[in-house]
Amino acid sequence: MSLEGKVAIVTGSGRGLGLAYAQELARQGASVVINDVDSAIAADAVASIEATGGKAFAVVAPVGSTETAKLLVAAAVESFGRLDILVTNAGVLRDTVLWKMTDEDFDLVINVHLRGTFTCVREAAAYMRENSIAGRIICIGSPTGQRGNFGQTNYAAAKAGIVGMVRTWALELRKAGITANAVVPVAATAMTATVPYFAAAVAADEKDEAMPAFFRHDLGFGTAADVAGTIAFLASDEAANITGQVIGVGGDRLQVWSHPEPVVTEYQDGGWTYDALAARGPGLITDNLQSIGEKFPPLPEELRPAAAPTA
Ligand SMILES: NC(=O)c1ccc[n+]([C@@H]2O[C@H](COP(=O)([O-])OP(=O)(O)OC[C@H]3O[C@@H](n4cnc5c(N)ncnc54)[C@H](O)[C@@H]3O)[C@@H](O)[C@H]2O)c1
């Protein structure tokens, strides 16, 4: 087992992707601190790991605050003696278009995803540095953070912010041998179950049937378990030289995302005044427009939900 003797925290691991990550880390030999706001699913998650001979301990507390971050690191150290791996996965959605999004919708999503990632990583990194542990920080992004998505102002801000923090932490933690990477997952979970475009894939998953190849291959959309191997690999000693990266994974597909780079660099002596831009700028900019949002291919006829329009 590749993670024998290691100790991991996975936030939001009562169900969905977090549960799959926790189970795979345990399967690879790590002891796992389960975290969720729902005590019943947290207890079930612990029981599922113990049933297969693994070690797990639940901390029921909402990620976001420094207090919860401290509780999680303390639980890892008190229950299992150390902390090697942190996966910041806890998340909520409050989707609506910009002009209808309330301050509460915005603050809640930012608090759980962005602030929760910041507070937990700060606590874990401080512990790892103090104890000379070459730890693994794995933060969870989203295609929405990479490209934007209709109705997800709050979520896009949080997920793009997480990737920005990961790049910064990879620089700051390099000397300590701690890696920081982001994983951009796509999978059938409660979060994606209501999207009509994925209905045929979610239905297959619920019946424990294989998902159609169109989803697994063409869209990179599979089960939560499909993402878990990448998390365990990034958590292992084998991934010591991988840091500051954004890895997309889902179904049969793995992607390495680029970081933003200028696609055009031009100079104007004396600077880019309005007149200089009006003379030279339109071509420079409009000839190089970048895509926004994710473009899904049309669903094959047989995979279309009966009454719902395709995405
Ligand atoms: N499902 C996908 O395709 C997909 C795609 C991109 C990103 N993600 C990201 O993956 C992560 C997991 O998503 P999922 O699809 O498994 O969702 P999910 O809703 O099934 O699971 C999220 C879990 O987090 C818990 N949670 C919510 N708020 C919390 C808090 N404050 N503290 C602790 N736990 C909390 C929930 O109770 C739940 O168990 C999220 O960060 C999500 O944004 C998912």
The ligand as a Gaussian input file, in Angstrom:
#p B3LYP/6-31G(d) Opt

LIG

0 1
 N      -19.443000      16.636000      -8.713000
 C      -18.728000      17.255000      -9.641000
 O      -18.800000      16.953000     -10.843000
 C      -17.786000      18.358000      -9.240000
 C      -17.202000      19.120000     -10.265000
 C      -16.289000      20.110000      -9.933000
 C      -15.965000      20.328000      -8.595000
 N      -16.570000      19.585000      -7.619000
 C      -16.178000      19.876000      -6.236000
 O      -15.935000      18.666000      -5.536000
 C      -16.249000      18.841000      -4.144000
 C      -17.215000      17.756000      -3.689000
 O      -18.398000      17.840000      -4.442000
 P      -19.505000      16.684000      -4.525000
 O      -19.967000      16.691000      -5.922000
 O      -18.991000      15.453000      -3.898000
 O      -20.662000      17.371000      -3.637000
 P      -21.575000      16.792000      -2.483000
 O      -22.605000      17.854000      -2.261000
 O      -22.030000      15.406000      -2.791000
 O      -20.590000      16.712000      -1.230000
 C      -20.146000      17.838000      -0.529000
 C      -20.006000      17.459000       0.930000
 O      -19.505000      18.611000       1.636000
 C      -20.242000      18.731000       2.842000
 N      -20.180000      20.120000       3.301000
 C      -20.880000      21.180000       2.858000
 N      -20.540000      22.282000       3.534000
 C      -19.589000      21.911000       4.434000
 C      -18.827000      22.600000       5.411000
 N      -18.968000      23.919000       5.620000
 N      -17.935000      21.894000       6.139000
 C      -17.786000      20.560000       5.967000
 N      -18.479000      19.856000       5.048000
 C      -19.369000      20.526000       4.290000
 C      -21.647000      18.268000       2.480000
 O      -22.402000      17.929000       3.631000
 C      -21.356000      17.081000       1.580000
 O      -21.221000      15.886000       2.298000
 C      -16.778000      20.267000      -4.011000
 O      -15.716000      21.132000      -3.658000
 C      -17.236000      20.576000      -5.416000
 O      -17.278000      21.948000      -5.660000
 C      -17.483000      18.616000      -7.910000

